[in-house]
Amino acid sequence: TETAGNRPVPGTAGRILALLYAANDVAISGQELSRQLAVSRNAVWKQINNLRKIGYAVIAEPSRGYRLPSSPDNLHAAALSHLAGNNRIGTKIIFLQETASTNAVAFSMAAEGAAEGTVIIAEQQSGGKGRLGRAWASPAGVNLYCSIILRPPIQPVAAPQLTFLSVIAVARAVEKLTPLKTRIKWPNDLLIGGRKVAGLLNEMSAETDKVNFVILGIGVNLNMSAEQFPQELRHPATSLALESGAKVDRTQFAKVMLQELDSLYAVFLEKGYAPARKEWLERSSLAGALVTVTDNGSVRTGRVSGIDEYGALLLDTGEQILSGDVTLGGICAAGN
């Protein structure tokens, strides 16, 4: 059974949905659907009607077949199952209507042996969290909340490098699907016009010299209205819809982002961190900027000179920053 938000899409209907999505608004004949699914044309017709009942505007065109021009704003496993060309990420996608935290679910599954590339997506999180244990606002039906299980053959000290893959994948998806331009703020925030639109959170299980698994947690504000943000976040945070003035297709965004992450991870495994580090630096909002870093009561100031091979922020004072909140131009640019 494929799940669509809180609506189940049973097997055959889910497979029809995947084929219609993959056709990109081009009609597929009932005969072709019948052939591919090894069911009768009458069974296809019944399942098309079932899809219509749960909100899919499937159009029947005489002598041409069925096409899907639009879909409700739910995240759909059937649509995301067609991740053409993905090598690892998205080979298995699990949908939850609500959970405390997708990272917590992914961590538990990974500890029990879940395969690399497994993706957990939730419509809503009751206990979403960001960096330094901060809460992450996670209302239903408007954003993307997901976690990905990876099992990279790297040393534990190199695990933070994977956060940079995540934020680049989100940035690429934003710029492919909207006219917006993004900037990355160290270590894990994606900004549009200086306001936070996405945050990333890595969690790891490791031994002294070996990573057992890494969980990439990704939260992207897609269609949130200003009123849906907690009062204290209305200035530093934003959504793609607020910035672009147009609603984002959440399923399409998830699909593109996972494809980009899969591509970045393949390059990472083959060539290491250098390609991602180069792109991160090109997208950085802090390059050459004078910043103040606050971490557990200590305050350091310097001009950003780059990031090292493990993702630490480098200052022209010679200091290596492993964690902390960054203040730029007197305004706190730190996020969750």
C-alpha positions as CSV (number, residue, x, y, z in Angstrom):
1,T,0.0,0.0,0.0
2,E,1.3,3.5,-1.0
3,T,0.4,6.3,1.5
4,A,-0.6,9.8,0.5
5,G,-0.7,12.0,3.5
6,N,-3.3,10.3,5.7
7,R,-5.0,8.7,2.7
8,P,-4.1,5.2,1.7
9,V,-3.6,4.6,-2.1
10,P,-3.9,0.8,-2.5
11,G,-1.4,-1.1,-4.7
12,T,-2.9,-0.9,-8.2
13,A,-4.1,2.7,-7.8
14,G,-0.7,3.6,-6.4
15,R,1.0,2.0,-9.4
16,I,-1.3,3.8,-11.8
17,L,-0.6,7.1,-10.0
18,A,3.2,6.5,-10.4
19,L,2.8,5.9,-14.1
20,L,0.7,9.0,-14.6
21,Y,3.2,11.1,-12.7
22,A,6.0,9.7,-14.7
23,A,4.2,10.6,-17.9
24,N,4.5,14.3,-17.1
25,D,1.0,15.3,-18.2
26,V,1.0,13.1,-21.3
27,A,-2.0,10.8,-21.8
28,I,-1.5,7.1,-21.3
29,S,-4.0,4.7,-22.9
30,G,-6.1,2.4,-20.8
31,Q,-4.8,-0.4,-22.9
32,E,-1.2,0.5,-22.0
33,L,-2.0,0.8,-18.3
34,S,-3.7,-2.5,-18.5
35,R,-0.7,-4.1,-20.2
36,Q,1.9,-2.6,-17.8
37,L,0.0,-3.6,-14.7
38,A,-1.3,-6.9,-15.9
39,V,-4.9,-6.1,-15.0
40,S,-8.1,-5.7,-17.0
41,R,-9.1,-2.3,-18.5
42,N,-12.2,-2.4,-16.3
43,A,-9.9,-2.7,-13.3
44,V,-7.9,0.3,-14.5
45,W,-11.1,2.3,-14.9
46,K,-12.2,1.5,-11.4
47,Q,-8.8,2.5,-9.9
48,I,-8.8,5.8,-11.9
49,N,-12.2,6.5,-10.2
50,N,-10.7,5.7,-6.8
51,L,-7.9,8.2,-7.4
52,R,-10.5,10.9,-8.4
53,K,-12.3,10.2,-5.2
54,I,-9.3,11.1,-3.1
55,G,-8.5,14.3,-4.9
56,Y,-6.6,13.5,-8.1
57,A,-7.9,15.3,-11.2
58,V,-7.3,12.5,-13.6
59,I,-8.6,13.5,-17.0
60,A,-9.9,10.9,-19.6
61,E,-9.2,12.0,-23.2
62,P,-11.2,10.2,-25.9
63,S,-8.9,8.0,-28.0
64,R,-5.8,9.0,-26.1
65,G,-6.2,7.8,-22.5
66,Y,-5.7,9.2,-19.1
67,R,-3.4,12.0,-17.8
68,L,-2.8,13.8,-14.5
69,P,-2.4,17.6,-14.9
70,S,-2.5,18.4,-11.2
71,S,-2.6,16.8,-7.8
72,P,-3.7,17.8,-4.3
73,D,-1.0,19.2,-2.1
74,N,-0.1,16.0,-0.3
75,L,3.2,14.1,-0.3
76,H,2.7,10.9,-2.3
77,A,4.8,7.8,-2.1
78,A,3.6,6.6,-5.4
79,A,4.8,9.8,-7.2
80,L,8.1,9.7,-5.4
81,S,8.6,6.0,-6.1
82,H,9.5,7.1,-9.7
83,L,13.0,8.4,-8.8
84,A,14.5,7.6,-12.2
85,G,18.3,7.2,-12.1
86,N,18.7,7.3,-8.3
87,N,21.5,4.9,-7.2
88,R,20.9,4.9,-3.4
89,I,18.7,7.6,-2.0
90,G,15.0,7.0,-2.2
91,T,15.2,3.3,-3.0
92,K,12.7,2.9,-0.1
93,I,10.5,5.8,1.0
94,I,8.4,5.5,4.2
95,F,5.5,8.0,4.8
96,L,4.1,8.9,8.2
97,Q,1.1,11.1,8.8
98,E,2.6,12.4,12.1
99,T,5.6,11.5,14.2
100,A,7.6,13.2,16.9
101,S,10.7,13.4,14.7
102,T,11.6,11.8,11.4
103,N,15.2,11.8,12.7
104,A,14.2,9.7,15.7
105,V,12.3,7.2,13.5
106,A,15.2,7.0,11.0
107,F,17.8,6.5,13.8
108,S,15.8,3.7,15.3
109,M,15.3,2.0,11.9
110,A,19.0,2.4,11.1
111,A,20.0,0.8,14.4
112,E,17.8,-2.2,13.4
113,G,19.5,-2.5,10.0
114,A,17.5,-0.4,7.6
115,A,19.1,-0.1,4.2
116,E,21.2,2.9,3.1
117,G,19.1,5.4,1.2
118,T,15.9,4.7,3.1
119,V,13.9,8.0,3.4
120,I,11.4,8.8,6.1
121,I,8.9,11.6,5.3
122,A,6.3,13.0,7.7
123,E,3.3,15.3,7.0
124,Q,3.7,16.7,10.5
125,Q,6.2,16.5,13.4
126,S,5.1,17.1,17.0
127,G,8.7,17.3,18.2
128,G,10.7,18.5,15.3
129,K,14.2,19.6,16.3
130,G,17.1,21.6,14.9
131,R,20.7,22.3,15.8
132,L,21.5,22.7,19.5
133,G,18.2,21.0,20.5
134,R,16.1,23.9,19.4
135,A,12.5,23.3,18.3
136,W,11.6,23.3,14.6
137,A,8.1,24.4,13.8
138,S,6.5,21.6,11.8
139,P,2.8,22.2,10.9
140,A,1.0,19.7,8.6
141,G,0.4,20.0,4.9
142,V,2.8,22.9,4.0
143,N,6.4,21.9,4.3
144,L,8.9,19.0,3.8
145,Y,10.2,17.1,6.8
146,C,12.4,14.1,6.0
147,S,15.3,12.1,7.2
148,I,17.7,9.9,5.1
149,I,19.7,6.9,6.3
150,L,23.3,6.8,5.0
151,R,26.1,4.3,5.7
152,P,29.2,6.0,4.3
153,P,32.6,4.4,4.5
154,I,34.2,7.4,6.3
155,Q,35.8,8.2,9.7
156,P,33.5,9.7,12.3
157,V,35.4,13.0,12.1
158,A,34.3,13.4,8.5
159,A,30.6,12.9,9.2
160,P,29.8,16.7,9.3
161,Q,30.8,16.9,5.6
162,L,27.5,15.2,4.8
163,T,25.5,18.1,6.1
164,F,27.0,20.2,3.3
165,L,25.6,17.7,0.7
166,S,22.2,18.1,2.2
167,V,22.1,21.9,2.1
168,I,23.5,22.0,-1.4
169,A,20.8,19.5,-2.6
170,V,18.1,21.8,-1.1
171,A,19.6,24.9,-2.7
172,R,19.7,23.2,-6.1
173,A,16.1,22.1,-5.8
174,V,15.0,25.6,-4.8
175,E,16.8,27.2,-7.7
176,K,15.5,24.6,-10.2
177,L,11.9,25.0,-9.2
178,T,11.6,28.7,-8.3
179,P,13.1,31.9,-9.5
180,L,14.7,32.4,-6.0
181,K,18.4,32.7,-5.3
182,T,19.7,31.1,-2.1
183,R,22.7,31.5,0.1
184,I,24.1,29.1,2.6
185,K,25.0,30.1,6.2
186,W,27.4,28.0,8.2
187,P,26.8,25.3,9.3
188,N,23.4,24.1,8.3
189,D,21.0,26.9,7.2
190,L,19.7,27.9,3.8
191,L,18.8,31.6,3.4
192,I,16.7,33.6,1.0
193,G,17.2,37.3,1.3
194,G,18.9,36.8,4.7
195,R,15.9,34.8,6.1
196,K,16.1,31.1,6.9
197,V,14.1,28.8,4.6
198,A,15.7,25.4,5.5
199,G,17.7,23.7,8.2
200,L,19.7,20.5,8.3
201,L,20.5,18.3,11.2
202,N,23.0,15.3,11.1
203,E,22.9,12.6,13.7
204,M,25.4,9.7,13.8
205,S,26.1,6.3,15.3
206,A,29.8,5.5,15.3
207,E,32.6,3.6,16.8
208,T,36.1,4.9,17.4
209,D,37.2,4.6,13.8
210,K,34.0,3.7,11.9
211,V,30.7,5.3,11.1
212,N,27.8,2.8,11.6
213,F,25.3,5.2,10.0
214,V,24.4,8.9,9.6
215,I,20.9,10.4,9.6
216,L,20.5,13.4,7.4
217,G,17.5,15.4,8.7
218,I,16.1,18.0,6.3
219,G,13.4,20.6,7.0
220,V,12.3,23.0,4.3
221,N,9.7,25.7,4.7
222,L,7.7,25.4,1.4
223,N,4.2,26.8,1.7
224,M,4.0,28.2,5.3
225,S,2.1,31.4,5.7
226,A,3.5,34.2,7.9
227,E,0.8,33.4,10.5
228,Q,2.0,29.7,10.8
229,F,5.4,30.7,12.1
230,P,5.8,31.1,15.8
231,Q,5.9,34.8,16.7
232,E,9.6,34.7,17.6
233,L,10.5,33.2,14.2
234,R,8.6,35.6,11.9
235,H,11.5,37.8,11.1
236,P,14.4,35.3,10.9
237,A,12.4,32.6,9.0
238,T,10.5,32.5,5.7
239,S,9.0,30.0,3.2
240,L,9.4,29.6,-0.5
241,A,5.8,30.6,-1.1
242,L,6.2,33.8,0.9
243,E,9.4,34.7,-1.0
244,S,8.2,33.8,-4.5
245,G,4.5,34.5,-4.2
246,A,3.6,31.1,-5.6
247,K,2.7,27.7,-4.0
248,V,5.3,25.0,-4.3
249,D,4.4,21.4,-5.4
250,R,5.7,19.6,-2.4
251,T,5.9,16.2,-4.1
252,Q,7.9,17.7,-7.0
253,F,10.2,19.5,-4.6
254,A,10.9,16.3,-2.6
255,K,11.6,14.4,-5.8
256,V,14.0,16.9,-7.2
257,M,15.8,17.4,-3.8
258,L,16.3,13.6,-3.4
259,Q,17.6,13.3,-6.9
260,E,20.1,16.1,-6.3
261,L,21.2,14.5,-3.0
262,D,21.6,11.1,-4.7
263,S,23.8,12.7,-7.3
264,L,25.9,14.6,-4.7
265,Y,26.3,11.5,-2.6
266,A,27.5,9.5,-5.6
267,V,30.2,12.1,-6.3
268,F,31.1,12.2,-2.6
269,L,31.7,8.5,-2.5
270,E,33.8,8.6,-5.7
271,K,35.7,11.9,-5.3
272,G,35.4,12.8,-1.6
273,Y,34.4,16.1,0.0
274,A,36.3,18.5,-2.3
275,P,33.6,19.0,-5.0
276,A,30.9,19.7,-2.4
277,R,33.2,22.0,-0.4
278,K,33.9,24.0,-3.6
279,E,30.1,24.5,-4.3
280,W,29.4,25.2,-0.7
281,L,32.0,28.0,-0.7
282,E,30.5,29.5,-3.9
283,R,27.1,29.5,-2.3
284,S,28.2,30.8,1.2
285,S,26.7,33.9,2.7
286,L,29.7,34.4,4.9
287,A,32.7,34.4,2.6
288,G,35.0,37.2,3.7
289,A,32.5,38.6,6.2
290,L,33.2,39.9,9.6
291,V,31.4,37.7,12.1
292,T,31.0,37.1,15.8
293,V,30.7,33.5,17.0
294,T,29.0,32.8,20.3
295,D,29.4,29.3,21.8
296,N,28.7,28.3,25.4
297,G,29.4,31.8,26.7
298,S,32.6,32.3,24.7
299,V,32.6,35.1,22.0
300,R,35.0,35.2,19.1
301,T,35.3,37.7,16.3
302,G,37.0,37.5,12.9
303,R,36.7,37.5,9.2
304,V,35.6,34.3,7.5
305,S,38.3,32.8,5.4
306,G,36.6,29.5,4.5
307,I,35.8,26.0,5.8
308,D,38.3,23.2,6.4
309,E,38.2,19.6,5.1
310,Y,35.9,18.6,8.0
311,G,33.4,21.5,7.6
312,A,34.7,23.7,10.4
313,L,34.5,27.4,9.9
314,L,37.8,29.2,9.6
315,L,38.5,32.7,10.7
316,D,41.4,35.0,9.6
317,T,42.5,35.0,13.3
318,G,43.6,31.4,12.7
319,E,40.7,30.0,14.8
320,Q,38.8,26.9,13.8
321,I,35.1,27.1,14.7
322,L,33.4,23.7,15.2
323,S,30.1,24.9,16.7
324,G,28.3,28.1,17.7
325,D,25.9,30.8,16.6
326,V,27.1,33.3,14.0
327,T,26.2,37.0,14.1
328,L,26.7,38.9,10.9
329,G,26.7,42.7,10.8
330,G,25.3,42.9,14.3
331,I,22.2,40.8,13.4
332,C,22.0,37.3,14.5
333,A,22.0,35.1,11.5
334,A,21.8,31.8,13.4
335,G,19.0,29.4,13.1
336,N,17.8,26.1,14.5
